[in-house]
């Protein structure tokens, strides 16, 4: 059982926006502004998409955005494209140099 | 180019030992943490543990404490993940990743992984 809860699946049509949630507790998501999001295509290594709740590494399209409210963090993908279809994982700092992952969300572009 | 290159796929029998590697290049190896992440077939990512190669400071997830050993040799910019006695349930893809750390609540904490290795598939079967 993952420390962080994500919906197993999400979907949207090309051009639409979709939001994926990541729910934790006040000991992880709610307690620190250190939430990150990863994209993983089948057979590939994960890729960092968002760090520190809402910052994007160089090269990540601005269609990807992150936010947080209380114990829930969110990843929003705007202007959905076919290549956005992938698994997405959140991670949050939880103290003691430990940052567990969520269970993952499979994003389908219809 | 900053990269982490992992050792190749392994097929082992239950009870055997194994050590897989992750070689960093293109950056100062001793100034970033290295983490290990497990992904069992068809499942999600699991944070196993991290090591700071400069002084070999190591932290394990409670789920993996005592099950694996993480080490590093800074002279050859390589981190390792090892098992003393493999089980069938260790069958998984294992990723190493470079960790970003910040001072969080007055201590250093790794909060994200920015560079990932290609993964090492470990299969344990009799």
Interface residues (C-beta under 8 A of the other chain):
Chain A: X2 X32 X34 X36 X38 X40 X45 X46 X47 X48 X51 X52 X57 X87 X89 X91 X93 X95 X96 X97 X98 X99 X100 X101 X102 X103 X104
Chain B: X37 X44 X45 X46 X47 X50 X59 X61 X95 X97 X100 X102 X104 X105 X107 X108 X109 X110 X111 X112 X113 X114 X116 X117 X118 X119
